[in-house]
Amino acid sequence: MRERISLVDKAHELIGARLRPGALAIDATVGNGHDTLFLLRQVAPGGRVYGFDIQRSALESAEAKVKEPALRACLTLFHDSHAGLLERIPKTDHGAIAAVMFNLGYLPGGDKAVMTQADSTLAALTAASRLLSPGGILTIEAYPGHPGGAQETDQVGRWCEALNPERFKVEGIDAKPNAAAAPRLFAVTRSSA
């Protein structure tokens, strides 16, 4: 039996293989800022990370983690839903985003009543797929084990299945195989052509 794997580490591995200094990336669910900081370390100097969260405390947590001025210079945070990606990301960056990260559910250590919702997540995923550069990657960590999480995970899976296979490659990775409530990672890569 395969042991449980860290989906955060796997997402970082997949994205780290594609990001370079000067690249553009999005943290669609800033949370406590761990993914934001990871993305900043990949794209600095000269790159940009756009971060989204509906909770001001999440943005403050991310800002507190980014201590180096060189990294701060690469960060733009939006106190907004990830559903607003297309409107908030400058048009000049549309089609040029190398990586987008989603970590669904609720803010660890925060109010568990405030969590991502399937409707806004699906809108954000569609927007993110349009923003990706050729060869760009989109990772989605989903958590079916909390209230509403199974429905959101199922809908994300269906969204991935509906993508044009000539334009996008989809990989699904379970944290613990054959465990219905185990977290799941979806990795969507846009074709280079």
C-alpha distance (Angstrom), angle and dihedral (degrees) to the residues before:
residue distance angle dihedral
M1 . . .
R2 3.81 . .
E3 3.79 116.8 .
R4 3.77 123.4 -120.9
I5 3.80 111.7 -84.1
S6 3.80 128.8 -150.1
L7 3.78 107.2 -108.9
V8 3.80 90.2 -167.8
D9 3.82 89.7 58.3
K10 3.82 91.0 45.8
A11 3.82 92.2 50.1
H12 3.81 90.2 48.8
E13 3.80 90.4 49.1
L14 3.82 93.0 51.0
I15 3.80 93.5 45.7
G16 3.79 95.4 40.5
A17 3.80 89.3 58.7
R18 3.82 89.8 60.3
L19 3.81 106.0 35.8
R20 3.78 123.2 87.6
P21 3.82 134.2 173.8
G22 3.79 108.5 -73.2
A23 3.83 94.4 30.1
L24 3.80 126.8 128.1
A25 3.81 122.5 -122.7
I26 3.80 140.5 169.7
D27 3.79 130.2 -144.0
A28 3.81 98.0 -160.4
T29 3.82 93.2 -173.5
V30 3.80 109.0 33.3
G31 3.82 95.9 -174.0
N32 3.80 109.4 160.3
G33 3.80 92.1 -12.5
H34 3.81 101.0 -109.1
D35 3.82 94.7 123.5
T36 3.80 90.4 41.5
L37 3.80 90.7 56.7
F38 3.80 91.4 45.2
L39 3.81 91.1 52.7
L40 3.81 92.4 46.7
R41 3.80 91.5 53.6
Q42 3.81 89.2 53.6
V43 3.83 98.6 48.1
A44 3.83 101.8 37.2
P45 2.91 130.3 137.4
G46 3.76 106.3 44.0
G47 3.80 99.3 -3.6
R48 3.77 131.6 102.6
V49 3.80 135.3 -131.9
Y50 3.79 118.0 -162.3
G51 3.81 113.0 -159.1
F52 3.81 128.2 -164.7
D53 3.79 131.6 -167.5
I54 3.80 135.2 147.9
Q55 3.80 91.7 -145.0
R56 3.79 117.9 79.3
S57 3.84 89.5 -154.5
A58 3.81 89.8 60.9
L59 3.80 92.0 53.9
E60 3.81 90.9 46.9
S61 3.81 90.1 51.0
A62 3.80 90.9 51.6
E63 3.80 92.5 48.0
A64 3.80 90.5 50.9
K65 3.81 90.9 54.6
V66 3.82 93.3 52.4
K67 3.78 101.3 76.9
E68 3.81 103.0 151.4
P69 3.83 114.3 87.9
A70 3.84 91.2 -140.5
L71 3.81 89.9 59.2
R72 3.82 94.3 42.5
A73 3.81 88.4 55.7
C74 3.81 88.9 61.1
L75 3.83 97.1 50.4
T76 3.79 130.4 95.3
L77 3.82 117.0 175.0
F78 3.80 127.1 -165.1
H79 3.81 123.5 -159.9
D80 3.79 89.5 -146.4
S81 3.78 144.1 96.8
H82 3.78 117.9 -80.8
A83 3.82 85.3 -121.7
G84 3.83 85.3 79.5
L85 3.81 95.3 63.6
L86 3.81 97.1 115.3
E87 3.80 93.1 47.9
R88 3.82 96.3 44.7
I89 3.81 102.1 41.5
P90 3.82 109.9 82.7
K91 3.82 111.5 -104.5
T92 3.81 89.0 -124.6
D93 3.82 87.8 65.7
H94 3.81 96.3 49.4
G95 3.80 108.4 117.4
A96 3.81 90.9 14.4
I97 3.83 102.0 83.1
A98 3.82 109.9 118.6
A99 3.82 97.2 -168.1
V100 3.79 140.6 12.1
M101 3.81 123.1 -170.6
F102 3.80 126.9 -160.7
N103 3.81 122.1 -175.6
L104 3.80 104.1 -178.3
G105 3.79 131.3 -158.7
Y106 3.79 124.8 48.4
L107 3.79 135.1 -30.2
P108 3.83 108.3 -86.6
G109 3.78 106.9 -116.5
G110 3.81 90.6 11.9
D111 3.78 136.9 95.7
K112 3.82 106.6 -49.6
A113 3.79 89.9 -157.1
V114 3.82 88.9 68.7
M115 3.79 107.8 71.9
T116 3.75 141.8 139.1
Q117 3.80 115.3 -76.5
A118 3.80 125.6 -143.2
D119 3.82 94.9 -124.8
S120 3.80 96.2 54.1
T121 3.81 91.6 38.4
L122 3.82 92.4 54.7
A123 3.81 90.8 47.8
A124 3.81 89.4 49.5
L125 3.82 92.6 48.2
T126 3.79 91.2 52.0
A127 3.81 90.3 49.2
A128 3.81 91.7 46.6
S129 3.81 91.9 51.4
R130 3.82 88.5 55.4
L131 3.80 92.3 49.3
L132 3.82 95.9 51.7
S133 3.77 120.1 109.6
P134 3.82 119.8 -132.1
G135 3.82 104.7 -74.9
G136 3.80 90.5 18.4
I137 3.80 122.3 141.6
L138 3.78 135.2 -138.9
T139 3.82 120.1 -164.8
I140 3.80 124.4 -166.8
E141 3.81 122.1 -170.9
A142 3.79 109.0 -162.8
Y143 3.79 129.0 -172.6
P144 3.82 115.4 -154.5
G145 3.81 92.9 176.2
H146 3.82 98.8 79.4
P147 3.83 128.3 69.5
G148 3.81 108.0 -73.2
G149 3.80 91.1 6.4
A150 3.81 96.3 103.1
Q151 3.80 91.4 54.1
E152 3.81 92.4 46.8
T153 3.83 91.6 47.4
D154 3.81 90.9 49.0
Q155 3.80 92.1 49.9
V156 3.81 92.0 47.5
G157 3.81 88.5 51.5
R158 3.80 90.7 51.4
W159 3.81 90.8 47.2
C160 3.82 89.1 53.7
E161 3.81 91.9 48.1
A162 3.82 90.7 52.8
L163 3.83 93.6 56.4
N164 3.80 117.0 111.0
P165 3.83 104.7 -99.0
E166 3.81 90.1 -149.6
R167 3.81 89.7 61.5
F168 3.82 102.9 30.9
K169 3.79 137.0 37.6
V170 3.81 114.7 -154.5
E171 3.79 126.8 -159.8
G172 3.81 124.1 -176.4
I173 3.80 120.5 -158.1
D174 3.81 124.8 -174.8
A175 3.81 120.2 -150.0
K176 3.79 87.7 -141.8
P177 3.80 117.5 12.1
N178 3.81 118.2 -126.6
A179 3.82 93.0 16.4
A180 3.81 109.4 117.3
A181 3.81 94.6 -159.2
A182 3.82 95.3 45.7
P183 3.81 117.6 115.6
R184 3.80 116.2 -97.5
L185 3.80 131.6 -151.3
F186 3.78 121.7 -151.2
A187 3.82 115.8 -165.5
V188 3.80 116.0 -166.6
T189 3.79 118.5 -172.3
R190 3.80 122.4 -169.9
S191 3.80 114.1 -135.8
S192 3.79 116.5 -106.0
A193 3.79 93.5 -127.8
